[in-house]
């Protein structure tokens, strides 16, 4: 059952908190459940089923532990100037993404409100948020923010459609369009129609592919010379791999979420293809060149065949929910089933960015997207 988190009664909110979050008509009675709004406000239901009162057109947005969300705001609004605060991990991804070039306002966001991995309310108040976005399962932060009178939208992640990153992003996009209004609705509809069309086309070409014709795929989620963490069921990789003509051997083996394994387990799985996420600094050449101390990857088929790929990073990392999801589908399908899919990713990326983001990508920038730096994973 989804837990509801009530807002403080209006009488308990201080004048200072009201100034930071809107006006006193936006407060919610935790006893009666009633809300009163002004013509400058609206009530939007978040993904925990809570009614949240926010300004009709918020101009000061903060993104907490829901790391990919800042790119959702951009896709819906074609702007990042409203994002005045974001989690340091999000900021690091943004600073190494195309979004930093396309909408440099994103780099003006403060990260000071996250300290020792947690929200510092006093620092958060300094950026004066009108709405704060948080991951739904971080109940500790949500309760802290509610107690401070900060309008907080909780967003689900893997709970949406069994960790389907496309449907998850679509749900965030629809919610953002509801919050923002205006052209955001049209932008959201255009994106959703496109990604659904891409998946439909891929599904049609894969319908006659037998299981034995699908490569055995492993997603390396986090990695170092001290730890090997793979992605299994109820994590984004399961969808990406299986939706693009691969066989996610980690998920098929019953592994749930992220799991630390040793090289002996890697040898047992012996994948045909390895995808490396942007949550780790490891690059394909580290495995192909057998450069990792204490680990011998040379016996793994994917390494022997040089089928080790770093997942791209465009306006955000392509592994979690992202506005570049149609490109992720095409990119991975091209690797999993090259006989069926011959997408020219240079052309695909240029066309997509022009059509959806009104941005002309250069050849060098395409290479940066397709072969992201390890810096994007640094904490």
C-alpha positions in Angstrom: 0.0 0.0 0.0 1.3 3.5 -0.9 2.1 5.5 2.2 0.7 9.0 2.3 2.7 11.9 3.7 0.7 14.8 4.9 1.7 18.4 5.0 1.9 20.5 8.2 -1.2 22.4 9.3 -1.2 26.0 8.2 -1.1 27.2 11.7 2.2 25.4 12.3 4.0 27.0 9.3 6.2 30.0 10.1 6.1 33.1 8.0 9.6 32.4 6.7 8.7 29.0 5.5 5.6 30.4 3.8 7.8 32.9 1.9 10.1 30.1 0.7 7.3 27.8 -0.5 4.6 30.0 -1.9 1.9 31.6 0.2 -0.2 30.5 3.1 -3.1 29.3 0.9 -0.8 26.6 -0.4 -0.6 24.8 3.0 -2.5 21.6 3.7 -4.3 20.6 6.9 -2.8 17.2 8.1 -6.0 16.7 10.1 -8.8 17.5 7.6 -6.9 16.8 4.3 -8.4 20.0 2.9 -6.4 22.3 0.6 -7.1 25.9 -0.3 -5.4 27.5 -3.2 -5.2 30.9 -4.9 -5.5 31.6 -8.6 -1.6 31.6 -8.7 -1.5 28.0 -7.5 -2.5 24.5 -8.4 -2.8 21.1 -6.8 -0.9 18.3 -8.5 -0.9 14.7 -7.3 2.6 13.2 -7.0 3.5 9.5 -7.6 2.8 8.6 -3.9 -0.7 9.8 -4.4 -0.2 12.9 -2.3 -1.8 16.3 -3.2 0.9 18.9 -3.5 0.2 22.6 -3.9 2.6 24.5 -6.1 2.7 27.7 -8.1 1.0 27.5 -11.5 4.3 28.2 -13.3 7.2 27.4 -10.9 10.3 29.4 -11.5 12.5 27.8 -8.7 12.9 24.1 -8.9 15.2 21.8 -6.9 16.0 18.2 -7.8 17.2 15.9 -5.0 17.8 12.2 -4.9 15.7 11.5 -8.1 18.9 12.0 -10.1 17.8 11.9 -13.7 14.8 14.2 -13.2 16.5 17.5 -14.2 16.7 16.3 -17.8 13.0 15.5 -17.7 12.3 19.1 -16.8 14.3 20.2 -19.9 12.5 17.8 -22.2 9.2 19.1 -21.1 10.1 22.8 -20.9 13.1 23.3 -23.2 14.7 25.2 -20.3 16.8 24.6 -17.2 16.9 28.2 -15.9 14.2 27.1 -13.4 16.5 24.5 -11.8 18.1 26.4 -9.0 19.4 23.3 -7.1 20.3 19.7 -7.8 22.0 16.8 -6.3 25.8 16.7 -6.7 25.6 13.4 -8.6 23.1 14.9 -11.0 25.3 18.0 -11.4 28.3 15.9 -12.3 26.4 14.0 -14.9 24.9 17.3 -16.2 28.4 19.0 -16.4 29.6 16.1 -18.6 26.5 16.0 -20.8 25.2 17.7 -23.9 22.8 19.5 -21.7 25.6 21.7 -20.4 26.1 23.0 -24.0 22.4 23.1 -25.0 21.1 24.7 -21.8 24.1 26.0 -19.8 21.7 27.5 -17.1 21.7 24.0 -15.6 25.3 24.6 -14.4 24.1 27.5 -12.3 22.3 25.2 -10.0 23.4 25.0 -6.4 24.5 21.6 -4.8 25.2 23.0 -1.4 21.9 21.7 0.1 23.1 18.1 -0.1 25.6 17.4 2.7 27.0 14.0 3.6 24.5 12.5 1.2 21.5 14.1 3.0 19.3 17.1 2.5 20.3 20.1 4.7 17.1 22.1 5.1 18.8 25.2 6.2 21.0 25.3 3.1 18.0 24.3 0.9 16.1 27.3 2.2 18.8 29.6 0.8 17.9 28.6 -2.8 14.2 29.3 -2.0 12.6 26.3 -3.8 9.0 26.5 -5.0 8.9 22.8 -5.7 11.3 20.0 -4.7 11.5 16.7 -6.6 12.5 13.6 -4.6 12.7 9.9 -5.1 9.6 8.3 -3.7 11.3 5.6 -1.6 13.4 8.2 0.3 10.8 8.6 3.0 13.3 10.1 5.4 14.0 13.1 3.2 10.3 13.5 2.2 9.2 13.7 5.8 12.0 16.1 6.6 11.0 18.4 3.7 7.3 18.2 4.6 8.1 19.2 8.1 9.9 22.2 6.8 6.9 23.2 4.7 8.6 22.6 1.3 6.4 21.6 -1.5 7.8 18.1 -2.4 6.8 16.0 -5.4 7.7 12.3 -4.9 8.6 10.4 -8.1 8.7 6.6 -8.5 11.6 4.9 -10.2 11.7 1.1 -10.7 8.2 0.8 -9.3 6.8 2.1 -12.5 5.8 -0.7 -14.9 8.4 -3.2 -13.4 11.5 -1.0 -13.9 10.6 0.0 -17.5 12.8 3.1 -18.0 10.7 4.3 -21.0 7.3 4.2 -19.1 9.0 5.6 -16.0 10.3 8.6 -18.0 6.9 9.0 -19.7 5.2 9.2 -16.3 7.6 11.9 -15.1 7.2 13.8 -18.4 3.4 13.7 -18.1 3.6 14.9 -14.5 6.0 17.7 -15.5 3.6 18.8 -18.2 0.8 19.0 -15.7 3.0 21.1 -13.4 4.3 23.4 -16.1 1.3 23.6 -18.5 1.4 25.4 -21.8 3.7 24.0 -24.5 5.0 21.3 -22.1 1.9 19.1 -22.8 2.6 19.2 -26.6 6.3 18.5 -26.0 5.5 15.5 -23.8 3.0 14.1 -26.3 5.5 14.4 -29.1 8.2 12.6 -27.2 5.9 9.8 -26.0 4.5 9.3 -29.5 8.1 9.0 -30.9 9.5 6.6 -28.3 6.4 4.4 -28.6 6.8 4.4 -32.4 10.5 3.4 -32.1 9.8 0.5 -29.8 6.9 -0.7 -32.0 9.2 -0.8 -35.0 11.9 -2.7 -33.1 9.3 -5.1 -31.7 8.1 -5.8 -35.3 11.6 -6.7 -36.5 12.3 -8.9 -33.4 9.0 -10.9 -33.5 10.5 -13.9 -35.3 13.9 -13.9 -33.5 14.2 -17.1 -31.5 15.7 -17.1 -28.0 18.8 -19.0 -29.2 19.4 -16.3 -31.7 19.7 -13.6 -29.0 23.1 -12.7 -27.6 23.7 -13.4 -23.9 24.1 -10.0 -22.4 25.5 -8.8 -19.1 25.2 -5.2 -17.7 28.1 -4.1 -15.6 26.5 -1.5 -13.3 29.5 -0.5 -11.1 33.0 -1.7 -11.3 36.5 -1.3 -9.9 39.5 -3.4 -9.1 37.9 -4.2 -5.8 34.3 -4.8 -6.8 32.1 -6.1 -9.6 28.5 -5.1 -9.5 26.0 -6.4 -12.1 22.5 -5.3 -12.9 19.7 -7.8 -12.6 15.9 -8.0 -12.3 13.9 -4.8 -11.5 16.7 -2.6 -12.7 16.8 -0.7 -16.0 19.1 -3.0 -17.9 16.6 -5.9 -17.9 14.3 -3.8 -20.0 16.9 -2.4 -22.4 18.4 -5.7 -23.2 15.3 -7.7 -23.6 13.5 -5.0 -25.6 16.3 -4.8 -28.1 16.9 -8.4 -29.0 19.2 -9.6 -26.3 19.0 -12.1 -23.4 19.8 -10.5 -20.0 21.6 -13.5 -18.5 21.9 -11.9 -15.1 18.1 -11.3 -14.8 17.5 -14.8 -16.3 19.6 -16.2 -13.5 17.3 -14.7 -10.9 19.6 -11.9 -9.7 17.5 -9.0 -8.2 18.6 -5.4 -8.6 22.3 -4.8 -8.1 24.5 -7.6 -6.9 28.2 -7.9 -6.2 29.8 -10.9 -7.9 33.3 -12.4 -8.4 35.1 -13.3 -11.6 34.1 -17.0 -11.1 30.5 -16.0 -11.6 31.4 -13.9 -14.6 33.1 -16.9 -16.1 30.0 -19.1 -15.5 27.8 -16.5 -17.3 30.4 -16.0 -20.0 28.3 -13.2 -21.8 28.5 -12.6 -25.5 28.1 -8.8 -24.9 28.9 -6.6 -22.0 27.4 -3.1 -21.5 29.0 -0.8 -19.0 26.9 1.9 -17.4 27.9 5.5 -16.7 27.7 4.9 -13.0 31.2 3.5 -13.1 34.5 5.0 -14.5 35.4 1.7 -16.2 35.8 1.9 -20.0 35.6 -1.0 -22.5 39.3 -0.8 -23.1 39.9 -1.6 -19.4 38.3 -5.0 -19.9 39.5 -5.6 -23.5 43.0 -4.7 -22.5 42.8 -6.7 -19.3 44.0 -3.7 -17.4 42.1 -4.3 -14.1 44.4 -5.4 -11.3 43.3 -8.7 -9.8 40.8 -9.6 -12.4 41.4 -11.6 -15.6 38.7 -10.7 -18.2 40.6 -12.3 -21.1 38.7 -15.6 -20.7 35.3 -13.9 -21.2 33.7 -14.3 -24.7 32.5 -10.7 -24.9 36.0 -9.5 -24.2 37.6 -11.9 -26.6 35.2 -10.7 -29.3 35.7 -7.1 -28.3 31.9 -6.7 -27.8 32.2 -4.5 -24.7 30.4 -1.2 -24.9 30.1 1.9 -22.8 26.4 3.1 -22.6 26.2 6.6 -24.1 25.4 9.8 -22.3 23.5 12.6 -24.1 21.3 15.0 -22.2 21.7 12.5 -19.4 22.9 8.9 -18.9 21.1 6.6 -21.3 20.9 3.7 -18.8 18.2 5.2 -16.5 15.1 7.0 -17.7 16.2 9.7 -20.2 14.9 12.0 -22.9 17.2 10.1 -25.2 15.5 6.8 -24.7 14.5 6.4 -28.4 18.2 6.7 -29.2 19.1 4.2 -26.5 16.7 1.6 -28.1 18.2 2.1 -31.5 21.8 2.0 -30.2 21.4 -1.2 -28.2 19.3 -2.9 -30.9 22.2 -2.2 -33.4 24.6 -4.1 -31.1 22.3 -6.9 -30.1 20.9 -7.7 -33.5 23.2 -6.0 -36.1 21.7 -8.1 -39.0 18.3 -6.6 -38.3 19.2 -3.1 -37.3 21.7 -0.9 -39.2 21.0 2.5 -37.7 23.5 5.2 -38.5 23.8 6.5 -35.0 25.6 9.7 -36.1 22.6 10.6 -38.3 20.1 9.3 -35.8 21.5 11.5 -33.0 21.8 14.6 -35.2 18.2 14.2 -36.5 16.8 13.6 -33.0 18.5 16.5 -31.3 17.5 18.8 -34.0 13.9 17.7 -34.0 13.3 17.4 -30.2 15.8 19.8 -28.7 16.3 22.2 -31.7 20.1 21.8 -31.3 22.6 21.0 -34.0 25.1 18.4 -32.9 28.5 18.2 -34.4 30.4 15.1 -35.4 32.7 15.6 -32.4 29.7 15.9 -30.1 28.2 12.7 -31.4 31.4 11.0 -30.6 31.3 12.4 -27.1 27.7 11.1 -26.6 28.6 7.7 -27.9 31.9 7.4 -26.0 31.4 9.3 -22.8 34.3 10.1 -20.5 34.9 8.4 -17.2 34.6 11.8 -15.6 30.8 11.6 -15.8 30.8 8.8 -13.2 33.1 10.5 -10.7 31.5 11.3 -7.4 
